[in-house]
Amino acid sequence: MSVFVVTWNLNKEKSNYNNARTEFIQQLERYDNKQDSGLESVRFISTGSTADQVDAFLRRKLDTNDRLFVSQLN
């Protein structure tokens, strides 16, 4: 298992921002994860997947103008 730091920014808040955020968080929570209490858009996840696989999985719930950062911790 690897540990990754994941951070995101949902840009251009639209009328459906709350729904988009909820759907993204639900996607993220399919992984074993810990939230950083001081940083709303940062999670640490544990998975057997690669960084590219995590990135692709999470991007399913993002718009093209949103930002996502996934990095494996060593």
SVG drawing of the C-alpha trace seen along z (x, -y; Angstrom):
<svg xmlns="http://www.w3.org/2000/svg" viewBox="-27 -31 37 34">
<polyline fill="none" stroke="black" stroke-width="0.4" points="0.0,0.0 1.1,-3.5 0.2,-6.8 -0.7,-9.8 -1.5,-13.4 -4.4,-14.7 -5.4,-18.3 -7.9,-20.0 -9.6,-23.2 -13.1,-23.3 -12.9,-26.5 -15.6,-28.7 -18.2,-28.1 -21.5,-27.5 -25.0,-27.1 -24.2,-23.4 -21.0,-23.9 -22.2,-22.2 -23.4,-19.2 -20.1,-19.0 -18.1,-19.2 -20.2,-16.5 -19.8,-14.2 -16.1,-14.7 -15.7,-14.0 -17.8,-10.9 -15.5,-9.7 -12.5,-10.5 -13.9,-8.7 -13.9,-5.4 -10.3,-5.3 -9.1,-4.8 -8.3,-8.5 -7.6,-11.0 -8.6,-14.6 -6.3,-17.4 -8.4,-19.3 -6.8,-22.7 -6.9,-22.3 -10.3,-21.6 -9.1,-20.4 -6.3,-18.1 -6.6,-14.4 -4.1,-11.6 -5.1,-8.3 -3.8,-4.8 -4.2,-2.5 -2.6,0.1 -3.2,-2.1 -0.6,-4.3 -0.7,-8.1 -1.9,-8.0 -4.7,-5.6 -5.8,-7.8 -5.7,-10.9 -7.8,-9.3 -10.4,-7.9 -10.8,-11.3 -11.0,-13.3 -14.2,-11.5 -16.0,-13.9 -14.1,-17.1 -14.7,-19.7 -12.0,-20.5 -11.3,-23.8 -10.9,-22.2 -7.4,-21.4 -6.2,-18.2 -2.8,-17.3 -1.9,-13.7 1.6,-12.8 2.9,-9.7 4.6,-10.1 7.8,-8.3"/>
</svg>
